[in-house]
Amino acid sequence: MIELQYFDRSDFKQLIHWIDSPQMLMQWGGPQFNYPLDERQLGQYIEHANQDHSDHYVYKVIHQVTGRVIGHISLGQVDRKNKSARIGKVLVGDKNLRGQGICRLMMEEILKMAFDKLDVHRVSLGVFDFNQSAITCYERVGFKKEGLLRDCRKIGDKYWSLWEMSILDFEWREKHN
């Protein structure tokens, strides 16, 4: 139903359109980016991505039936020595498709890449504690909560807490083979 393809400059405008507030930017990109998101920041984001031995891979999500770009996801902090990586920048951008299992499909595809192609042992991610739909999705795929980073990000006058989650290769294989 979905396919991951490398994110490139032709995808910038769509992603910038989806990231329409400082809160959305923090949820999607964390402190790495400044609002408003712009092409300069995205150019730096993909500058060294998607090469044979990159430490990060950046994808757009294509709906196979319509051919439309519907989301975004990345696999970063690829550490080949310690066999680990980190999922980030998870976004189902088309709001009409949220709640239909697209995020689960995205996670399964990126985890296949991590465990089967890159042969990592551990994949981690961070998710804000109020994003219950994302937490539920990640747990269904097999992620486990490791710990809560309390009040780790400041947005306006409020602090947000972040769950650290991970999945190990044998957990993935038990659940998906």
C-alpha positions as YAML, in Angstrom:
chain: A
units: angstrom
residues:
- id: 1
  name: MET
  ca: [0.00, 0.00, 0.00]
- id: 2
  name: ILE
  ca: [3.00, 2.31, 0.55]
- id: 3
  name: GLU
  ca: [6.50, 2.58, -0.77]
- id: 4
  name: LEU
  ca: [9.50, 4.46, 0.62]
- id: 5
  name: GLN
  ca: [11.57, 6.44, -1.88]
- id: 6
  name: TYR
  ca: [14.46, 8.78, -1.23]
- id: 7
  name: PHE
  ca: [13.36, 12.28, -0.27]
- id: 8
  name: ASP
  ca: [14.89, 14.95, -2.52]
- id: 9
  name: ARG
  ca: [14.66, 18.64, -3.34]
- id: 10
  name: SER
  ca: [11.51, 18.16, -5.41]
- id: 11
  name: ASP
  ca: [9.74, 17.12, -2.17]
- id: 12
  name: PHE
  ca: [10.68, 20.20, -0.12]
- id: 13
  name: LYS
  ca: [7.58, 22.31, -0.83]
- id: 14
  name: GLN
  ca: [5.17, 19.52, 0.18]
- id: 15
  name: LEU
  ca: [6.93, 18.92, 3.50]
- id: 16
  name: ILE
  ca: [7.13, 22.66, 4.25]
- id: 17
  name: HIS
  ca: [3.36, 22.86, 3.61]
- id: 18
  name: TRP
  ca: [2.70, 20.07, 6.13]
- id: 19
  name: ILE
  ca: [4.87, 21.64, 8.86]
- id: 20
  name: ASP
  ca: [2.56, 24.56, 9.54]
- id: 21
  name: SER
  ca: [3.32, 25.50, 13.16]
- id: 22
  name: PRO
  ca: [6.20, 25.54, 15.67]
- id: 23
  name: GLN
  ca: [4.48, 22.69, 17.54]
- id: 24
  name: MET
  ca: [4.25, 20.56, 14.40]
- id: 25
  name: LEU
  ca: [7.89, 21.30, 13.60]
- id: 26
  name: MET
  ca: [8.98, 20.18, 17.09]
- id: 27
  name: GLN
  ca: [6.93, 16.98, 16.82]
- id: 28
  name: TRP
  ca: [8.32, 16.21, 13.38]
- id: 29
  name: GLY
  ca: [11.88, 17.47, 13.49]
- id: 30
  name: GLY
  ca: [12.80, 18.25, 17.06]
- id: 31
  name: PRO
  ca: [15.28, 20.97, 17.94]
- id: 32
  name: GLN
  ca: [17.33, 20.31, 14.78]
- id: 33
  name: PHE
  ca: [15.09, 22.70, 12.81]
- id: 34
  name: ASN
  ca: [13.77, 26.24, 13.27]
- id: 35
  name: TYR
  ca: [10.31, 27.49, 12.41]
- id: 36
  name: PRO
  ca: [9.39, 28.25, 9.75]
- id: 37
  name: LEU
  ca: [10.91, 25.28, 8.00]
- id: 38
  name: ASP
  ca: [12.57, 26.32, 4.76]
- id: 39
  name: GLU
  ca: [14.46, 24.89, 1.79]
- id: 40
  name: ARG
  ca: [17.87, 25.87, 3.22]
- id: 41
  name: GLN
  ca: [17.28, 23.75, 6.34]
- id: 42
  name: LEU
  ca: [15.99, 20.83, 4.28]
- id: 43
  name: GLY
  ca: [18.99, 21.11, 1.96]
- id: 44
  name: GLN
  ca: [21.32, 20.71, 4.94]
- id: 45
  name: TYR
  ca: [19.17, 17.82, 6.23]
- id: 46
  name: ILE
  ca: [19.66, 15.77, 3.06]
- id: 47
  name: GLU
  ca: [23.15, 16.99, 2.10]
- id: 48
  name: HIS
  ca: [24.92, 13.77, 3.14]
- id: 49
  name: ALA
  ca: [21.91, 11.45, 3.22]
- id: 50
  name: ASN
  ca: [21.02, 8.45, 1.11]
- id: 51
  name: GLN
  ca: [24.53, 7.46, 0.07]
- id: 52
  name: ASP
  ca: [26.03, 3.98, 0.38]
- id: 53
  name: HIS
  ca: [27.64, 4.55, 3.76]
- id: 54
  name: SER
  ca: [25.60, 7.48, 5.05]
- id: 55
  name: ASP
  ca: [24.68, 7.66, 8.69]
- id: 56
  name: HIS
  ca: [21.14, 8.74, 7.75]
- id: 57
  name: TYR
  ca: [18.54, 7.90, 5.16]
- id: 58
  name: VAL
  ca: [15.60, 10.17, 4.38]
- id: 59
  name: TYR
  ca: [12.42, 8.98, 2.70]
- id: 60
  name: LYS
  ca: [9.16, 10.23, 1.29]
- id: 61
  name: VAL
  ca: [6.20, 7.90, 1.62]
- id: 62
  name: ILE
  ca: [4.34, 7.13, -1.61]
- id: 63
  name: HIS
  ca: [0.76, 5.83, -1.63]
- id: 64
  name: GLN
  ca: [1.01, 3.02, -4.19]
- id: 65
  name: VAL
  ca: [-2.59, 3.30, -5.42]
- id: 66
  name: THR
  ca: [-2.61, 7.07, -6.03]
- id: 67
  name: GLY
  ca: [1.13, 7.65, -6.54]
- id: 68
  name: ARG
  ca: [0.90, 10.66, -4.20]
- id: 69
  name: VAL
  ca: [3.43, 11.60, -1.55]
- id: 70
  name: ILE
  ca: [1.59, 11.13, 1.75]
- id: 71
  name: GLY
  ca: [4.32, 11.20, 4.38]
- id: 72
  name: HIS
  ca: [7.92, 11.33, 5.50]
- id: 73
  name: ILE
  ca: [10.26, 9.20, 7.63]
- id: 74
  name: SER
  ca: [13.99, 8.90, 8.29]
- id: 75
  name: LEU
  ca: [16.47, 6.41, 9.64]
- id: 76
  name: GLY
  ca: [19.39, 8.21, 11.21]
- id: 77
  name: GLN
  ca: [22.26, 7.87, 13.63]
- id: 78
  name: VAL
  ca: [23.24, 4.69, 11.81]
- id: 79
  name: ASP
  ca: [26.11, 3.29, 13.83]
- id: 80
  name: ARG
  ca: [27.57, 0.34, 11.95]
- id: 81
  name: LYS
  ca: [30.07, -0.50, 14.70]
- id: 82
  name: ASN
  ca: [27.43, -0.83, 17.43]
- id: 83
  name: LYS
  ca: [24.75, -1.95, 14.95]
- id: 84
  name: SER
  ca: [22.15, 0.63, 15.94]
- id: 85
  name: ALA
  ca: [19.99, 3.27, 14.27]
- id: 86
  name: ARG
  ca: [17.26, 5.75, 15.17]
- id: 87
  name: ILE
  ca: [13.94, 6.40, 13.47]
- id: 88
  name: GLY
  ca: [12.87, 10.01, 13.26]
- id: 89
  name: LYS
  ca: [10.88, 12.57, 11.31]
- id: 90
  name: VAL
  ca: [7.80, 10.32, 11.21]
- id: 91
  name: LEU
  ca: [4.87, 12.10, 9.59]
- id: 92
  name: VAL
  ca: [1.68, 11.04, 7.86]
- id: 93
  name: GLY
  ca: [1.31, 14.40, 6.15]
- id: 94
  name: ASP
  ca: [-2.01, 13.77, 4.45]
- id: 95
  name: LYS
  ca: [-4.42, 14.33, 7.36]
- id: 96
  name: ASN
  ca: [-7.17, 12.40, 5.55]
- id: 97
  name: LEU
  ca: [-5.07, 9.23, 5.81]
- id: 98
  name: ARG
  ca: [-4.30, 9.44, 9.52]
- id: 99
  name: GLY
  ca: [-5.79, 6.69, 11.64]
- id: 100
  name: GLN
  ca: [-5.79, 4.22, 8.73]
- id: 101
  name: GLY
  ca: [-2.66, 2.23, 9.58]
- id: 102
  name: ILE
  ca: [-0.28, 4.19, 7.32]
- id: 103
  name: CYS
  ca: [2.14, 4.90, 10.18]
- id: 104
  name: ARG
  ca: [2.30, 1.19, 11.03]
- id: 105
  name: LEU
  ca: [3.15, 0.42, 7.39]
- id: 106
  name: MET
  ca: [5.82, 3.14, 7.39]
- id: 107
  name: MET
  ca: [7.37, 1.72, 10.55]
- id: 108
  name: GLU
  ca: [7.37, -1.81, 9.16]
- id: 109
  name: GLU
  ca: [9.08, -0.69, 5.95]
- id: 110
  name: ILE
  ca: [11.77, 1.34, 7.72]
- id: 111
  name: LEU
  ca: [12.40, -1.51, 10.18]
- id: 112
  name: LYS
  ca: [12.82, -3.96, 7.30]
- id: 113
  name: MET
  ca: [15.51, -1.67, 5.94]
- id: 114
  name: ALA
  ca: [17.19, -1.34, 9.31]
- id: 115
  name: PHE
  ca: [17.19, -5.01, 10.25]
- id: 116
  name: ASP
  ca: [17.41, -6.69, 6.85]
- id: 117
  name: LYS
  ca: [19.48, -4.31, 4.70]
- id: 118
  name: LEU
  ca: [21.63, -2.52, 7.28]
- id: 119
  name: ASP
  ca: [21.77, -5.52, 9.65]
- id: 120
  name: VAL
  ca: [21.41, -3.45, 12.82]
- id: 121
  name: HIS
  ca: [20.69, -4.98, 16.22]
- id: 122
  name: ARG
  ca: [18.79, -2.09, 17.80]
- id: 123
  name: VAL
  ca: [16.50, 0.66, 16.53]
- id: 124
  name: SER
  ca: [15.35, 3.48, 18.80]
- id: 125
  name: LEU
  ca: [13.02, 6.45, 18.56]
- id: 126
  name: GLY
  ca: [11.62, 9.24, 20.69]
- id: 127
  name: VAL
  ca: [7.96, 10.21, 20.93]
- id: 128
  name: PHE
  ca: [6.29, 12.92, 22.97]
- id: 129
  name: ASP
  ca: [4.24, 11.50, 25.82]
- id: 130
  name: PHE
  ca: [0.99, 13.16, 24.70]
- id: 131
  name: ASN
  ca: [1.12, 11.51, 21.23]
- id: 132
  name: GLN
  ca: [-0.82, 8.43, 22.29]
- id: 133
  name: SER
  ca: [-1.74, 7.35, 18.75]
- id: 134
  name: ALA
  ca: [1.97, 7.22, 17.79]
- id: 135
  name: ILE
  ca: [2.90, 5.40, 21.00]
- id: 136
  name: THR
  ca: [0.19, 2.80, 20.35]
- id: 137
  name: CYS
  ca: [1.40, 2.37, 16.76]
- id: 138
  name: TYR
  ca: [5.01, 1.90, 17.84]
- id: 139
  name: GLU
  ca: [4.05, -0.61, 20.54]
- id: 140
  name: ARG
  ca: [1.99, -2.62, 18.02]
- id: 141
  name: VAL
  ca: [5.03, -2.85, 15.75]
- id: 142
  name: GLY
  ca: [7.07, -4.15, 18.71]
- id: 143
  name: PHE
  ca: [8.78, -1.14, 20.31]
- id: 144
  name: LYS
  ca: [9.19, -1.10, 24.08]
- id: 145
  name: LYS
  ca: [9.29, 1.96, 26.31]
- id: 146
  name: GLU
  ca: [12.70, 2.40, 27.89]
- id: 147
  name: GLY
  ca: [12.25, 5.59, 29.87]
- id: 148
  name: LEU
  ca: [10.64, 8.99, 30.03]
- id: 149
  name: LEU
  ca: [12.74, 12.11, 29.51]
- id: 150
  name: ARG
  ca: [10.75, 14.55, 31.62]
- id: 151
  name: ASP
  ca: [10.31, 18.13, 30.43]
- id: 152
  name: CYS
  ca: [13.08, 17.75, 27.85]
- id: 153
  name: ARG
  ca: [11.76, 20.18, 25.22]
- id: 154
  name: LYS
  ca: [10.40, 23.69, 25.69]
- id: 155
  name: ILE
  ca: [7.67, 24.96, 23.37]
- id: 156
  name: GLY
  ca: [6.52, 28.47, 24.23]
- id: 157
  name: ASP
  ca: [5.89, 28.45, 27.95]
- id: 158
  name: LYS
  ca: [5.34, 24.68, 28.21]
- id: 159
  name: TYR
  ca: [7.65, 21.72, 28.55]
- id: 160
  name: TRP
  ca: [7.14, 18.44, 26.72]
- id: 161
  name: SER
  ca: [8.26, 15.02, 27.94]
- id: 162
  name: LEU
  ca: [9.57, 12.35, 25.58]
- id: 163
  name: TRP
  ca: [9.35, 8.56, 25.73]
- id: 164
  name: GLU
  ca: [12.45, 6.74, 24.54]
- id: 165
  name: MET
  ca: [11.51, 3.47, 22.86]
- id: 166
  name: SER
  ca: [13.44, 0.71, 21.10]
- id: 167
  name: ILE
  ca: [13.13, -2.62, 19.37]
- id: 168
  name: LEU
  ca: [15.83, -5.28, 19.00]
- id: 169
  name: ASP
  ca: [16.40, -7.47, 15.96]
- id: 170
  name: PHE
  ca: [15.20, -10.70, 17.58]
- id: 171
  name: GLU
  ca: [12.04, -8.96, 18.85]
- id: 172
  name: TRP
  ca: [11.33, -7.77, 15.30]
- id: 173
  name: ARG
  ca: [11.91, -11.21, 13.81]
- id: 174
  name: GLU
  ca: [9.72, -12.96, 16.44]
- id: 175
  name: LYS
  ca: [6.87, -10.55, 15.76]
- id: 176
  name: HIS
  ca: [7.14, -10.34, 11.96]
- id: 177
  name: ASN
  ca: [8.27, -13.78, 10.72]
...
